[in-house]
Amino acid sequence: MPYVVERTFHPAESRLRQAWSEHLAHLRSLTGRGILLGGGPAGAGDGDILVLAVEDEVSLHRVLRGDPLVRQGLVARTRVRSWTVEYGHNALTGREPDGPAAAPVGPLTPHESRIARMVVSGMTNQKIAEELNVSCRAVEQHLTRMYRKLSIHRRAQLATAIGASDPRYGIPHRVRLTA
């Protein structure tokens, strides 16, 4: 069952920065196991939102307790809600995918990497198309190929898949949760 988890972090910037690399490794592990479906910032950037697919609330809390930010006491508040809306992912809909998943094709090209960074920074497909002087359809096709290569299904998973980070803080740039 999918859950939406909203968390607020304690304002301990230096401790948060120190624990962030372990936190990222934990998120990558969850993504690789098909548990983390997406996420993004919450509030004024002082927290996050996670979309997690687990069997029940006991499993959910077990996953959340494994996060280094939780273990180090950096999470001030957690709010959990069940997500009952059909949203296109088989873990959310309960349906099997329409066909076999495509095998990863290889690393992203420099152009795909540039588009990925633009997506992670919050740009829409239309804005990316204008910036690169291409059609919106061309951007969509690049994103589709990138999703296949990275074995992801939506924009919200892109930042985690490419390991995006915000160099100003030394911690990941948390992107909006979008489909």
Buried (B, 14 or more C-beta within 10 A) or exposed (E): BBBBBBBBBBEBEEBBEBBBBBBBEBBBEBBEEEBBBBBBBBEEEBBBBBBBBBEEEEBBBEBBEEBBBBBBEBBEEBEBEEBEEEBEBEBBEEEEEEEEEEEEEEEBEEEBEBBBBBBBBEBEBEBBBEEBEBEBEBBEEBBEBBBBBBBBBBBBBBBBBBEBBEEEEEBBBBBEBEE
